[in-house]
Amino acid sequence: MENGAAKPVIVAIDGPSGTGKSSTSKAVAGQLGLSYLDTGAQYRAITWWMVNNGIDLTDPTAIAAVAGKPEIVSGTDPVNPTITVDGVDVAGPIRTQDVTSKVSAVSAVPEVRERITELQRSLASATEVGIVVEGRDIGTTVLPDADLKIFLTASPEARAARRSGELKGVDVNATREALIKRDAADSSRKTSPLAKADDAVEVDTTELTLAQVIECVVTLVEEKRAGK
């Protein structure tokens, strides 16, 4: 590109819940002037819509039949990421325990993944400055050609402590059990399971502070940008 401008870099950050994905991705995007996309929020948004519309979430056929109905719009500003469903701001409602407990079932339906994956790819391809996309299957399925793939991990204990810190008054042991159950559901689903891409850089965040994880990822992105 002219004037030595950095080429837009597409960064995929995957990993299970509680590894610091969202905080890291937002901070890295903010520091480097990139767009940011929380793909988990999109799955939560479609789950919220289904709960609100009384869809039978034990029936994958019922879920598949309405997967194309809600209009989901994601704002990609890392300082203020927004998400709306049919024009309604759902940033708060999608974080409730009710939605959290149902998102794996909805996410496992191939038609839902197809719909949301399409949405994610169009947002990534539209970026002019580059984008950090975080989720569970970005490097493997959504953006297999991403410039940089990072897979964040941490011990179940560390992740549970972080999650219960985020969710006030939650029992750490119960959180740990829920995380392990969610991992199993996400890793074993037939469509786009949670998995580390072969060419991803693995970062174990168990012993790291959030600031150290951010610094590590920023360095990886800067190296990738410089090498282009």
Accessible surface in RSA format (square Angstrom, percent):
REM  Atomic radii and reference values for relative SASA: ProtOr
REM  Chains: A
REM  Algorithm: Lee & Richards
REM  Probe-radius: 1.40
REM  Slices: 20
REM RES _ NUM      All-atoms   Total-Side   Main-Chain    Non-polar    All polar
REM                ABS   REL    ABS   REL    ABS   REL    ABS   REL    ABS   REL
RES MET A   1   156.04  80.8  82.71  54.7  73.33 174.6  95.60  81.3  60.44  80.1
RES GLU A   2   150.02  86.1 134.61 101.8  15.41  36.7  58.01 112.2  92.00  75.1
RES ASN A   3   153.52 105.9 105.50 102.0  48.02 115.6  41.61 100.1 111.91 108.2
RES GLY A   4    74.69  92.1   0.00   N/A  74.69  92.1  39.92 109.5  34.77  77.9
RES ALA A   5    54.98  50.6  36.23  55.9  18.75  42.7  46.35  65.3   8.63  22.9
RES ALA A   6    57.50  52.9  29.57  45.6  27.93  63.5  37.92  53.4  19.58  51.9
RES LYS A   7   109.91  53.6 105.17  64.5   4.74  11.3  64.66  58.2  45.25  48.2
RES PRO A   8    38.76  28.2  31.05  28.3   7.71  28.0  32.82  27.1   5.94  36.9
RES VAL A   9     0.11   0.1   0.00   0.0   0.11   0.3   0.00   0.0   0.11   0.3
RES ILE A  10    39.17  22.3  39.17  29.2   0.00   0.0  39.17  28.2   0.00   0.0
RES VAL A  11     0.00   0.0   0.00   0.0   0.00   0.0   0.00   0.0   0.00   0.0
RES ALA A  12     0.14   0.1   0.01   0.0   0.13   0.3   0.01   0.0   0.13   0.3
RES ILE A  13     0.00   0.0   0.00   0.0   0.00   0.0   0.00   0.0   0.00   0.0
RES ASP A  14     6.19   4.3   6.19   6.2   0.00   0.0   0.83   1.9   5.36   5.3
RES GLY A  15     0.00   0.0   0.00   N/A   0.00   0.0   0.00   0.0   0.00   0.0
RES PRO A  16    13.99  10.2  13.77  12.6   0.22   0.8  13.87  11.5   0.12   0.7
RES SER A  17    11.14   9.4   7.00   9.3   4.14   9.5   6.17  13.1   4.97   7.0
RES GLY A  18     8.93  11.0   0.00   N/A   8.93  11.0   3.37   9.3   5.56  12.5
RES THR A  19     1.12   0.8   0.02   0.0   1.10   2.6   0.00   0.0   1.12   1.7
RES GLY A  20    21.02  25.9   0.00   N/A  21.02  25.9  18.75  51.4   2.27   5.1
RES LYS A  21    17.54   8.6  14.99   9.2   2.55   6.1   9.83   8.8   7.71   8.2
RES SER A  22    42.66  36.0  40.11  53.5   2.55   5.9  23.43  49.9  19.23  26.9
RES SER A  23    49.23  41.6  40.80  54.5   8.43  19.4  12.74  27.1  36.49  51.1
RES THR A  24     0.00   0.0   0.00   0.0   0.00   0.0   0.00   0.0   0.00   0.0
RES SER A  25     0.00   0.0   0.00   0.0   0.00   0.0   0.00   0.0   0.00   0.0
RES LYS A  26    77.04  37.6  74.23  45.5   2.81   6.7  25.89  23.3  51.14  54.5
RES ALA A  27    32.22  29.6  19.70  30.4  12.52  28.5  31.10  43.8   1.13   3.0
RES VAL A  28     0.00   0.0   0.00   0.0   0.00   0.0   0.00   0.0   0.00   0.0
RES ALA A  29     0.00   0.0   0.00   0.0   0.00   0.0   0.00   0.0   0.00   0.0
RES GLY A  30    39.37  48.5   0.00   N/A  39.37  48.5  17.40  47.7  21.97  49.2
RES GLN A  31   119.95  67.1  81.93  59.9  38.02  90.5  40.23  85.6  79.72  60.5
RES LEU A  32    23.50  13.1   9.12   6.5  14.38  36.2  13.70   9.6   9.80  26.4
RES GLY A  33    51.23  63.2   0.00   N/A  51.23  63.2  37.57 103.1  13.66  30.6
RES LEU A  34     4.36   2.4   0.39   0.3   3.97  10.0   1.39   1.0   2.97   8.0
RES SER A  35    21.09  17.8  18.83  25.1   2.26   5.2   3.29   7.0  17.80  24.9
RES TYR A  36     2.42   1.1   2.12   1.2   0.30   0.8   0.75   0.6   1.68   2.1
RES LEU A  37     2.63   1.5   1.92   1.4   0.71   1.8   2.63   1.8   0.00   0.0
RES ASP A  38    21.32  14.9  16.98  16.9   4.34  10.3   7.12  16.8  14.20  14.2
RES THR A  39     3.57   2.5   3.57   3.6   0.00   0.0   0.27   0.4   3.31   5.0
RES GLY A  40    22.36  27.6   0.00   N/A  22.36  27.6  21.65  59.4   0.70   1.6
RES ALA A  41     7.63   7.0   7.58  11.7   0.05   0.1   7.58  10.7   0.05   0.1
RES GLN A  42     0.08   0.0   0.08   0.1   0.00   0.0   0.03   0.1   0.05   0.0
RES TYR A  43    14.42   6.7  14.41   8.2   0.01   0.0  14.35  10.8   0.07   0.1
RES ARG A  44    19.54   8.2  19.54  10.0   0.00   0.0   1.17   1.6  18.36  11.1
RES ALA A  45     0.00   0.0   0.00   0.0   0.00   0.0   0.00   0.0   0.00   0.0
RES ILE A  46     0.00   0.0   0.00   0.0   0.00   0.0   0.00   0.0   0.00   0.0
RES THR A  47     0.04   0.0   0.04   0.0   0.00   0.0   0.00   0.0   0.04   0.1
RES TRP A  48    39.49  15.8  39.49  19.1   0.00   0.0  30.91  16.5   8.58  13.9
RES TRP A  49    26.58  10.7  26.58  12.9   0.00   0.0  19.81  10.6   6.76  11.0
RES MET A  50     0.00   0.0   0.00   0.0   0.00   0.0   0.00   0.0   0.00   0.0
RES VAL A  51    46.60  30.7  28.95  26.2  17.65  42.5  32.90  28.6  13.70  37.2
RES ASN A  52    96.82  66.8  60.71  58.7  36.11  86.9  10.08  24.2  86.74  83.8
RES ASN A  53    78.64  54.2  51.00  49.3  27.64  66.6  12.84  30.9  65.80  63.6
RES GLY A  54    67.64  83.4   0.00   N/A  67.64  83.4  36.56 100.3  31.07  69.6
RES ILE A  55    36.05  20.5  23.83  17.8  12.22  29.5  26.63  19.2   9.42  25.6
RES ASP A  56    77.11  54.0  66.20  65.9  10.91  25.8  35.58  83.7  41.53  41.4
RES LEU A  57    27.02  15.0  15.40  11.0  11.62  29.2  15.49  10.9  11.53  31.0
RES THR A  58   123.63  87.9  93.14  94.4  30.49  72.7  86.37 116.0  37.27  56.3
RES ASP A  59    53.01  37.1  50.96  50.7   2.06   4.9  12.39  29.2  40.63  40.5
RES PRO A  60    82.38  60.0  81.58  74.4   0.79   2.9  81.98  67.7   0.39   2.5
RES THR A  61   104.19  74.1  99.43 100.8   4.75  11.3  72.46  97.3  31.73  48.0
RES ALA A  62    29.65  27.3  19.37  29.9  10.28  23.4  28.06  39.5   1.60   4.2
RES ILE A  63     1.65   0.9   1.65   1.2   0.00   0.0   1.65   1.2   0.00   0.0
RES ALA A  64    24.94  22.9  14.16  21.9  10.77  24.5  14.24  20.0  10.70  28.3
RES ALA A  65    81.52  75.0  42.19  65.1  39.33  89.5  54.49  76.7  27.03  71.6
RES VAL A  66    19.55  12.9  19.55  17.7   0.00   0.0  19.55  17.0   0.00   0.0
RES ALA A  67     3.70   3.4   3.70   5.7   0.00   0.0   3.70   5.2   0.00   0.0
RES GLY A  68    58.22  71.8   0.00   N/A  58.22  71.8  28.25  77.5  29.97  67.1
RES LYS A  69   144.39  70.4 115.55  70.9  28.85  68.7  70.90  63.8  73.49  78.3
RES PRO A  70     1.10   0.8   0.00   0.0   1.10   4.0   0.28   0.2   0.81   5.1
RES GLU A  71   106.18  61.0 103.65  78.4   2.53   6.0  38.89  75.2  67.29  54.9
RES ILE A  72     5.67   3.2   0.00   0.0   5.67  13.7   0.00   0.0   5.67  15.4
RES VAL A  73    79.45  52.3  75.54  68.4   3.91   9.4  78.42  68.1   1.03   2.8
RES SER A  74    15.63  13.2   4.06   5.4  11.58  26.7   3.69   7.9  11.94  16.7
RES GLY A  75    26.29  32.4   0.00   N/A  26.29  32.4  22.76  62.5   3.53   7.9
RES THR A  76    36.52  26.0  29.70  30.1   6.81  16.2   4.64   6.2  31.87  48.2
RES ASP A  77    75.21  52.7  67.48  67.2   7.73  18.3  34.03  80.1  41.18  41.1
RES PRO A  78    20.07  14.6  14.88  13.6   5.20  18.9  15.13  12.5   4.94  30.7
RES VAL A  79   130.85  86.1 100.65  91.1  30.20  72.8 107.46  93.4  23.38  63.4
RES ASN A  80    92.56  63.8  88.22  85.2   4.34  10.5  20.08  48.3  72.48  70.1
RES PRO A  81    46.57  33.9  30.16  27.5  16.41  59.7  30.56  25.2  16.01  99.5
RES THR A  82    62.59  44.5  56.56  57.3   6.02  14.4  45.32  60.9  17.27  26.1
RES ILE A  83     9.15   5.2   8.95   6.7   0.20   0.5   8.95   6.4   0.20   0.6
RES THR A  84    36.00  25.6  36.00  36.5   0.00   0.0  30.90  41.5   5.10   7.7
RES VAL A  85     1.24   0.8   0.53   0.5   0.71   1.7   0.53   0.5   0.71   1.9
RES ASP A  86    77.28  54.1  51.94  51.7  25.35  59.9  33.34  78.5  43.94  43.8
RES GLY A  87    68.14  84.0   0.00   N/A  68.14  84.0  34.26  94.0  33.88  75.9
RES VAL A  88    77.83  51.2  74.10  67.1   3.73   9.0  77.83  67.6   0.00   0.0
RES ASP A  89   100.39  70.3  83.86  83.5  16.53  39.1  36.41  85.7  63.99  63.8
RES VAL A  90     0.00   0.0   0.00   0.0   0.00   0.0   0.00   0.0   0.00   0.0
RES ALA A  91    45.77  42.1  38.60  59.6   7.17  16.3  39.86  56.1   5.91  15.7
RES GLY A  92    50.26  62.0   0.00   N/A  50.26  62.0  38.75 106.3  11.51  25.8
RES PRO A  93    55.19  40.2  48.37  44.1   6.83  24.8  53.84  44.4   1.36   8.4
RES ILE A  94     0.85   0.5   0.85   0.6   0.00   0.0   0.85   0.6   0.00   0.0
RES ARG A  95   114.37  48.0 102.71  52.4  11.67  27.8  52.28  71.5  62.09  37.6
RES THR A  96    64.16  45.6  55.70  56.5   8.46  20.2  61.00  81.9   3.16   4.8
RES GLN A  97   123.92  69.3 115.08  84.1   8.84  21.0  67.30 143.2  56.62  42.9
RES ASP A  98    66.32  46.5  57.45  57.2   8.87  21.0  32.72  77.0  33.60  33.5
RES VAL A  99     3.45   2.3   3.45   3.1   0.00   0.0   3.45   3.0   0.00   0.0
RES THR A 100    34.86  24.8  30.34  30.8   4.52  10.8  25.71  34.5   9.14  13.8
RES SER A 101    76.65  64.8  39.39  52.6  37.26  85.8  40.52  86.3  36.13  50.6
RES LYS A 102    67.90  33.1  66.07  40.5   1.82   4.3  46.55  41.9  21.35  22.7
RES VAL A 103     2.43   1.6   2.43   2.2   0.00   0.0   2.43   2.1   0.00   0.0
RES SER A 104    22.64  19.1  19.03  25.4   3.61   8.3  19.37  41.3   3.27   4.6
RES ALA A 105    50.32  46.3  34.16  52.7  16.16  36.8  44.40  62.5   5.92  15.7
RES VAL A 106     0.05   0.0   0.05   0.0   0.00   0.0   0.05   0.0   0.00   0.0
RES SER A 107     4.63   3.9   4.63   6.2   0.00   0.0   2.95   6.3   1.68   2.3
RES ALA A 108    40.15  36.9  31.14  48.1   9.01  20.5  31.30  44.1   8.85  23.4
RES VAL A 109     6.55   4.3   5.16   4.7   1.40   3.4   6.55   5.7   0.00   0.0
RES PRO A 110    67.62  49.3  65.97  60.1   1.65   6.0  65.97  54.5   1.65  10.3
RES GLU A 111    80.94  46.5  77.00  58.3   3.93   9.4  31.54  61.0  49.40  40.3
RES VAL A 112     0.00   0.0   0.00   0.0   0.00   0.0   0.00   0.0   0.00   0.0
RES ARG A 113     7.64   3.2   7.43   3.8   0.21   0.5   2.70   3.7   4.94   3.0
RES GLU A 114   123.14  70.7 113.94  86.2   9.20  21.9  44.88  86.8  78.26  63.9
RES ARG A 115    55.87  23.5  49.29  25.1   6.58  15.7  27.44  37.5  28.43  17.2
RES ILE A 116     0.00   0.0   0.00   0.0   0.00   0.0   0.00   0.0   0.00   0.0
RES THR A 117    10.55   7.5  10.55  10.7   0.00   0.0   8.31  11.2   2.23   3.4
RES GLU A 118   126.45  72.6 121.88  92.2   4.57  10.9  43.44  84.0  83.01  67.8
RES LEU A 119    39.33  21.9  36.26  25.9   3.07   7.7  38.88  27.3   0.45   1.2
RES GLN A 120     0.74   0.4   0.52   0.4   0.21   0.5   0.06   0.1   0.67   0.5
RES ARG A 121   108.57  45.6 107.00  54.5   1.57   3.7  40.72  55.7  67.85  41.1
RES SER A 122    63.13  53.3  54.34  72.5   8.80  20.3  47.35 100.8  15.79  22.1
RES LEU A 123    46.26  25.8  40.98  29.3   5.28  13.3  42.05  29.5   4.22  11.3
RES ALA A 124     0.93   0.9   0.49   0.8   0.44   1.0   0.49   0.7   0.44   1.2
RES SER A 125    92.99  78.6  58.67  78.3  34.32  79.1  49.69 105.8  43.30  60.7
RES ALA A 126    75.46  69.4  47.49  73.3  27.97  63.6  58.54  82.4  16.93  44.8
RES THR A 127    25.81  18.4   4.57   4.6  21.24  50.6  13.09  17.6  12.72  19.2
RES GLU A 128   152.03  87.3 131.04  99.1  20.98  50.0  48.76  94.3 103.27  84.3
RES VAL A 129    82.24  54.1  69.47  62.9  12.77  30.8  75.20  65.3   7.04  19.1
RES GLY A 130     0.00   0.0   0.00   N/A   0.00   0.0   0.00   0.0   0.00   0.0
RES ILE A 131     0.95   0.5   0.95   0.7   0.00   0.0   0.95   0.7   0.00   0.0
RES VAL A 132     0.00   0.0   0.00   0.0   0.00   0.0   0.00   0.0   0.00   0.0
RES VAL A 133     0.00   0.0   0.00   0.0   0.00   0.0   0.00   0.0   0.00   0.0
RES GLU A 134     3.71   2.1   3.71   2.8   0.00   0.0   0.00   0.0   3.71   3.0
RES GLY A 135     2.78   3.4   0.00   N/A   2.78   3.4   2.78   7.6   0.00   0.0
RES ARG A 136    31.14  13.1  28.21  14.4   2.93   7.0   9.56  13.1  21.58  13.1
RES ASP A 137     2.62   1.8   2.62   2.6   0.00   0.0   0.00   0.0   2.62   2.6
RES ILE A 138     0.13   0.1   0.13   0.1   0.00   0.0   0.13   0.1   0.00   0.0
RES GLY A 139     1.21   1.5   0.00   N/A   1.21   1.5   0.33   0.9   0.89   2.0
RES THR A 140    50.34  35.8  24.99  25.3  25.35  60.4  29.11  39.1  21.23  32.1
RES THR A 141    43.51  30.9  37.63  38.1   5.89  14.0  30.51  41.0  13.00  19.7
RES VAL A 142     1.71   1.1   0.00   0.0   1.71   4.1   0.00   0.0   1.71   4.6
RES LEU A 143    21.89  12.2  18.41  13.2   3.48   8.8  21.89  15.4   0.00   0.0
RES PRO A 144    64.99  47.4  55.88  50.9   9.11  33.1  55.88  46.1   9.11  56.6
RES ASP A 145   135.99  95.3 110.50 110.0  25.49  60.3  43.52 102.4  92.48  92.2
RES ALA A 146    14.49  13.3   0.00   0.0  14.49  33.0   1.89   2.7  12.60  33.4
RES ASP A 147    37.68  26.4  22.25  22.1  15.42  36.5   6.46  15.2  31.22  31.1
RES LEU A 148    13.70   7.6  11.18   8.0   2.52   6.3  13.70   9.6   0.00   0.0
RES LYS A 149    16.02   7.8  13.70   8.4   2.32   5.5   4.18   3.8  11.84  12.6
RES ILE A 150     1.24   0.7   0.00   0.0   1.24   3.0   0.00   0.0   1.24   3.4
RES PHE A 151    20.17  10.1  20.17  12.5   0.00   0.0  20.17  12.2   0.00   0.0
RES LEU A 152     0.00   0.0   0.00   0.0   0.00   0.0   0.00   0.0   0.00   0.0
RES THR A 153    27.99  19.9  27.96  28.3   0.02   0.1  26.02  35.0   1.96   3.0
RES ALA A 154    13.38  12.3   0.00   0.0  13.38  30.4   2.83   4.0  10.54  27.9
RES SER A 155    36.01  30.4  27.92  37.3   8.09  18.6  31.21  66.5   4.80   6.7
RES PRO A 156    43.85  32.0  43.85  40.0   0.00   0.0  43.85  36.2   0.00   0.0
RES GLU A 157    93.19  53.5  89.08  67.4   4.11   9.8  62.72 121.3  30.47  24.9
RES ALA A 158    19.41  17.8   9.40  14.5  10.01  22.8  18.36  25.9   1.05   2.8
RES ARG A 159     7.03   3.0   7.03   3.6   0.00   0.0   0.00   0.0   7.03   4.3
RES ALA A 160     0.00   0.0   0.00   0.0   0.00   0.0   0.00   0.0   0.00   0.0
RES ALA A 161    56.14  51.6  45.76  70.6  10.38  23.6  46.94  66.1   9.20  24.4
RES ARG A 162    70.19  29.5  59.47  30.3  10.72  25.5  47.11  64.4  23.08  14.0
RES ARG A 163    48.36  20.3  48.36  24.7   0.00   0.0   0.29   0.4  48.07  29.1
RES SER A 164    13.35  11.3   4.97   6.6   8.38  19.3   4.00   8.5   9.35  13.1
RES GLY A 165    47.45  58.5   0.00   N/A  47.45  58.5  37.60 103.2   9.85  22.1
RES GLU A 166   105.60  60.6  78.18  59.1  27.42  65.3  45.88  88.7  59.73  48.8
RES LEU A 167    65.68  36.6  61.59  44.1   4.09  10.3  65.68  46.1   0.00   0.0
RES LYS A 168   173.84  84.8 148.92  91.4  24.92  59.3 123.98 111.6  49.86  53.1
RES GLY A 169    89.44 110.3   0.00   N/A  89.44 110.3  45.23 124.1  44.20  99.0
RES VAL A 170    60.05  39.5  43.10  39.0  16.95  40.8  47.23  41.0  12.82  34.8
RES ASP A 171    86.55  60.6  72.75  72.4  13.80  32.6  38.47  90.5  48.08  48.0
RES VAL A 172    69.59  45.8  67.36  61.0   2.23   5.4  67.36  58.5   2.23   6.0
RES ASN A 173   105.06  72.4 104.25 100.7   0.80   1.9  22.94  55.2  82.11  79.4
RES ALA A 174    54.13  49.8  42.06  64.9  12.07  27.4  49.83  70.2   4.30  11.4
RES THR A 175    11.49   8.2   7.32   7.4   4.17   9.9  11.34  15.2   0.15   0.2
RES ARG A 176    71.31  29.9  71.31  36.4   0.00   0.0  11.14  15.2  60.17  36.5
RES GLU A 177   102.26  58.7  98.55  74.6   3.70   8.8  46.29  89.5  55.96  45.7
RES ALA A 178    58.39  53.7  48.96  75.6   9.44  21.5  54.52  76.8   3.87  10.2
RES LEU A 179    11.00   6.1  10.41   7.4   0.58   1.5  10.96   7.7   0.04   0.1
RES ILE A 180    68.80  39.2  68.10  50.7   0.70   1.7  68.23  49.1   0.57   1.5
RES LYS A 181   160.23  78.2 153.47  94.2   6.75  16.1 101.64  91.5  58.58  62.4
RES ARG A 182    44.41  18.6  39.68  20.2   4.73  11.3  23.66  32.3  20.75  12.6
RES ASP A 183    30.68  21.5  30.53  30.4   0.15   0.4  17.29  40.7  13.39  13.4
RES ALA A 184    59.54  54.7  49.16  75.9  10.37  23.6  59.21  83.4   0.33   0.9
RES ALA A 185    44.75  41.1  30.25  46.7  14.49  33.0  39.49  55.6   5.26  13.9
RES ASP A 186     1.59   1.1   1.50   1.5   0.09   0.2   0.09   0.2   1.50   1.5
RES SER A 187    56.94  48.1  39.56  52.8  17.39  40.1  28.84  61.4  28.10  39.4
RES SER A 188    88.69  74.9  58.98  78.7  29.70  68.4  49.54 105.5  39.14  54.8
RES ARG A 189    22.72   9.5   9.59   4.9  13.13  31.3  15.92  21.8   6.80   4.1
RES LYS A 190   205.22 100.1 168.58 103.4  36.63  87.2 123.27 111.0  81.95  87.3
RES THR A 191    37.46  26.6  32.26  32.7   5.19  12.4  29.01  39.0   8.45  12.8
RES SER A 192    16.47  13.9   6.43   8.6  10.04  23.1   3.66   7.8  12.82  18.0
RES PRO A 193    45.80  33.4  44.95  41.0   0.85   3.1  44.95  37.1   0.85   5.3
RES LEU A 194    17.91  10.0   9.80   7.0   8.11  20.4   9.80   6.9   8.11  21.8
RES ALA A 195    41.04  37.7  33.93  52.4   7.11  16.2  40.75  57.4   0.29   0.8
RES LYS A 196    88.35  43.1  66.81  41.0  21.54  51.3  26.74  24.1  61.61  65.6
RES ALA A 197    10.95  10.1   4.91   7.6   6.05  13.8   8.23  11.6   2.72   7.2
RES ASP A 198   155.46 108.9 116.11 115.6  39.35  93.1  43.52 102.4 111.94 111.6
RES ASP A 199    98.73  69.2  71.93  71.6  26.80  63.4  48.25 113.6  50.48  50.3
RES ALA A 200    14.83  13.6   2.65   4.1  12.18  27.7   2.73   3.8  12.10  32.1
RES VAL A 201    58.29  38.4  53.67  48.6   4.62  11.1  58.29  50.6   0.00   0.0
RES GLU A 202    90.18  51.8  63.51  48.0  26.67  63.5  17.94  34.7  72.24  59.0
RES VAL A 203    12.28   8.1   9.25   8.4   3.03   7.3  12.28  10.7   0.00   0.0
RES ASP A 204    86.36  60.5  70.70  70.4  15.67  37.0  29.22  68.8  57.14  57.0
RES THR A 205     0.67   0.5   0.67   0.7   0.00   0.0   0.67   0.9   0.00   0.0
RES THR A 206    41.36  29.4  26.13  26.5  15.23  36.3  23.98  32.2  17.38  26.3
RES GLU A 207   156.83  90.0 127.34  96.3  29.49  70.2  61.41 118.8  95.42  77.9
RES LEU A 208    60.67  33.8  50.44  36.1  10.23  25.7  50.99  35.8   9.68  26.0
RES THR A 209    81.62  58.1  73.44  74.5   8.18  19.5  78.70 105.7   2.92   4.4
RES LEU A 210    84.67  47.2  73.30  52.4  11.37  28.6  76.10  53.4   8.57  23.1
RES ALA A 211    71.12  65.4  60.65  93.6  10.48  23.8  64.37  90.6   6.76  17.9
RES GLN A 212    85.23  47.7  81.03  59.2   4.20  10.0  23.67  50.4  61.56  46.7
RES VAL A 213     4.03   2.7   4.03   3.6   0.00   0.0   4.03   3.5   0.00   0.0
RES ILE A 214    20.73  11.8  20.73  15.4   0.00   0.0  20.73  14.9   0.00   0.0
RES GLU A 215   117.84  67.7 113.02  85.5   4.82  11.5  41.38  80.0  76.46  62.4
RES CYS A 216    45.14  34.1  35.75  39.9   9.39  22.1  18.55  47.0  26.58  28.7
RES VAL A 217     0.00   0.0   0.00   0.0   0.00   0.0   0.00   0.0   0.00   0.0
RES VAL A 218    16.14  10.6  16.14  14.6   0.00   0.0  16.14  14.0   0.00   0.0
RES THR A 219    62.75  44.6  62.57  63.4   0.18   0.4  45.28  60.8  17.47  26.4
RES LEU A 220    36.20  20.2  33.96  24.3   2.23   5.6  33.96  23.9   2.23   6.0
RES VAL A 221     0.00   0.0   0.00   0.0   0.00   0.0   0.00   0.0   0.00   0.0
RES GLU A 222    85.47  49.1  81.08  61.3   4.40  10.5  25.54  49.4  59.94  48.9
RES GLU A 223   109.51  62.9  96.28  72.8  13.22  31.5  46.81  90.5  62.70  51.2
RES LYS A 224    78.94  38.5  73.02  44.8   5.92  14.1  26.16  23.6  52.78  56.2
RES ARG A 225    57.26  24.0  47.91  24.4   9.34  22.2   7.79  10.6  49.47  30.0
RES ALA A 226    87.98  80.9  50.62  78.1  37.36  85.0  63.39  89.3  24.59  65.1
RES GLY A 227    69.88  86.2   0.00   N/A  69.88  86.2  36.60 100.4  33.28  74.5
RES LYS A 228   103.00  50.3  35.65  21.9  67.35 160.4  48.13  43.3  54.87  58.5
END  Absolute sums over single chains surface
CHAIN  1 A    10790.8       8257.5       2533.3       6218.2       4572.5
END  Absolute sums over all chains
TOTAL         10790.8       8257.5       2533.3       6218.2       4572.5
